[in-house]
C-alpha cells in the first residue's frame, strides 16, 4: 500500500541462522585467553594481540564480536569485561571455559550430524577416546556446578536437615546446599561407578562428616530413611517414562511427611513461548546420545501418580528448570 511501511523483518531469522558464527567466535575467544587477558582491565586490539599472541586482526574481530553480543564493552577502541563475563569467564565466581571447550570440541561436532538426526530421530555417532571423555566430563561437571550455584540462589535450604541426593551426576548440588545450611546432612544414592568420585569431592569440600555415599542403580534404588528434602538432578532425561515413574515412587517412599522434592532437568513446556534453553537441549541430548527432554506436563503426571504435588517451578539463569514438589 502506498505510504505504508511493512513491520515484518528478516532480522530474527538471520540472527538465528548465523548463531553458530557467534558461538564459534565465543569459543575461540575463550580458547586463546581473550577474556583472561582483560581481567586486569581494558585493552585495545593491539594490546590484546600482544597478550594472547594472536594477530591484531583476529583480536579486533573477536573483540568487536564479543562487544556486539554484550559479552564485552567497547569504549574508545578499548575492550572491557562486562560484569557477567568477569564473573564467569574472567576469573570470578565460576570459570565456564571448560564448558565452552566441551561445546566447541565435542558438542559442535555432533551438531554437524543433526541433519541425519532430524531425518531419522537417531543420535549421531559418539566417537570418544580417553582425551575426549575427559573434555566431556570436565565440561559437563562445570555446567553442573553452575546449575548448583543457581539453585542455591533460588531455593532456601535453611529449613531442612536430611537431604537425599538420588541418582544425580554431580555432588555439587548437595555441596552447595550443605554450604548454605550447616545443619544439613546428605545421603547420596548414586550409581556405583560414582561412589568414589563423590566420596572424594565431599571430602575435599570438608563435608565428609555430614555425608553418606551409597552405591545403587538409580532406576531400582530404594533409599532407606526419611528425608525432608530430596534432590533428583539431571535424572529424568536419562531414563524411560516407566523408569522415571518408578524412581519418583521410590523417592516418595523415602520422604518424610511434607518433604520437598527438587526435580531439576530441561523440560518442553506448554507456556505461550517455549523457554529456548530447554528446547535447544532437547536437540542436544538427542544428537549426543539419544536421551530425552520430556514435556513438563508428562513429568507432572508422573509426580502426581507417585504422590507428589507440584508447588513451584524455578527457572535458573543459564541452567535447567526445577519442579518443586511436596509429598502428599
C-alpha positions, -999 to 999 in steps of 0.1 A, spaced: 0 0 0 12 35 -9 26 54 21 27 23 44 58 5 57 59 -31 65 65 -41 101 78 -76 92 116 -81 93 141 -108 85 163 -98 115 153 -127 138 156 -153 111 191 -141 102 202 -137 138 193 -173 145 207 -186 112 241 -171 119 241 -180 156 268 -206 151 292 -178 140 287 -162 174 292 -194 192 324 -203 174 339 -169 180 330 -171 217 347 -205 218 378 -191 201 379 -160 223 378 -183 254 404 -207 240 430 -180 232 426 -164 266 410 -132 254 387 -129 285 415 -137 309 437 -111 292 411 -85 301 407 -95 337 432 -68 348 414 -40 329 406 -26 294 429 -32 264 430 -23 228 431 -49 200 468 -43 197 473 -49 234 451 -80 233 472 -93 204 504 -88 224 489 -106 255 473 -135 236 500 -140 209 474 -137 181 472 -113 151 457 -80 158 432 -86 130 419 -115 150 417 -98 183 399 -69 167 373 -93 151 368 -112 183 367 -80 205 341 -64 182 320 -96 180 320 -101 218 311 -65 223 283 -67 198 270 -97 218 273 -77 251 299 -100 264 324 -71 263 320 -34 263 339 -12 238 348 24 246 372 45 226 387 14 210 393 -4 243 376 -37 253 365 -44 288 347 -74 305 311 -69 314 300 -79 349 286 -112 337 317 -121 317 340 -111 345 321 -135 369 320 -165 346 349 -162 321 372 -136 337 384 -153 369 354 -145 390 328 -167 407 330 -197 383 351 -203 352 328 -217 324 357 -221 300 357 -259 304 320 -260 294 328 -239 263 356 -262 254 332 -292 256 307 -274 234 334 -265 209 353 -298 207 325 -323 215 290 -309 211 296 -288 180 309 -318 160 278 -338 169 255 -310 158 271 -313 124 252 -347 123 219 -331 133 205 -332 97 206 -370 99 191 -370 134 163 -347 122 155 -372 94 157 -404 114 153 -395 151 185 -413 158 215 -398 177 248 -391 159 279 -412 162 296 -405 195 332 -414 188 352 -409 220 386 -417 233 401 -410 268 410 -374 260 376 -366 246 359 -383 275 380 -361 298 369 -330 279 333 -342 280 332 -348 318 351 -316 327 327 -296 306 295 -313 319 306 -311 355 315 -274 351 280 -268 337 265 -288 367 285 -266 391 268 -235 375 234 -252 380 242 -259 416 251 -223 423 220 -210 406 198 -234 425 214 -224 458 205 -188 450 169 -196 441 160 -221 469 161 -217 506 179 -247 521 177 -235 557 146 -253 570 159 -288 561 181 -313 580 181 -346 560 188 -344 523 186 -373 498 205 -368 466 192 -395 443 207 -406 410 225 -374 401 257 -369 382 274 -343 404 279 -338 441 279 -300 436 242 -296 443 244 -311 478 277 -295 485 262 -261 478 232 -270 499 254 -281 529 274 -250 525 243 -229 528 230 -249 559 254 -262 584 228 -285 599 221 -303 567 232 -339 563 232 -356 529 228 -392 518 240 -397 482 224 -426 464 243 -427 431 253 -453 406 281 -475 419 307 -460 395 301 -426 411 307 -436 447 344 -430 446 344 -396 429 315 -383 450 332 -395 482 364 -377 472 345 -345 462 327 -344 495 359 -349 515 377 -322 495 348 -298 504 353 -306 541 319 -322 544 326 -359 548 313 -359 584 279 -348 571 276 -372 541 269 -408 534 275 -422 499 256 -453 488 261 -471 455 228 -483 438 215 -482 403 192 -452 400 163 -469 383 160 -496 410 174 -478 441 152 -479 472 168 -454 496 164 -461 533 154 -434 558 131 -405 560 143 -373 543 127 -338 545 144 -327 512 151 -349 481 170 -339 450 167 -356 417 191 -337 394 196 -345 357 179 -379 361 147 -375 341 162 -372 306 184 -403 311 156 -427 317 124 -440 301 90 -429 312 84 -461 331 117 -459 348 112 -423 358 78 -431 373 94 -458 394 122 -435 405 97 -409 417 77 -436 436 108 -448 453 118 -412 462 83 -407 477 87 -438 498 118 -423 514 101 -389 520 91 -376 555 57 -361 558 56 -328 540 90 -333 524 101 -313 494 114 -326 462 136 -307 438 134 -322 403 160 -305 381 161 -310 343 153 -294 310 116 -296 300 94 -289 270 67 -266 283 32 -255 272 38 -218 280 28 -192 254 65 -191 244 88 -221 249 118 -214 270 146 -216 244 173 -233 265 152 -263 272 141 -268 236 177 -264 224 188 -291 248 161 -314 235 181 -314 203 215 -316 221 206 -346 242 191 -364 212 220 -359 188 246 -366 215 233 -399 229 196 -403 222 183 -392 257 151 -373 260 139 -339 272 103 -347 282 73 -325 281 68 -309 315 31 -320 315 41 -356 313 66 -352 341 39 -336 363 17 -366 357 44 -390 369 48 -368 400 11 -368 408 8 -405 403 38 -410 427 23 -389 455 40 -356 448 22 -322 443 40 -296 423 42 -264 443 65 -242 422 87 -241 392 121 -223 393 138 -211 361 175 -210 368 196 -185 349 216 -202 321 205 -236 336 177 -261 337 144 -256 355 133 -271 388 99 -285 396 95 -281 434 70 -307 447 56 -315 481 49 -350 495 12 -356 499 
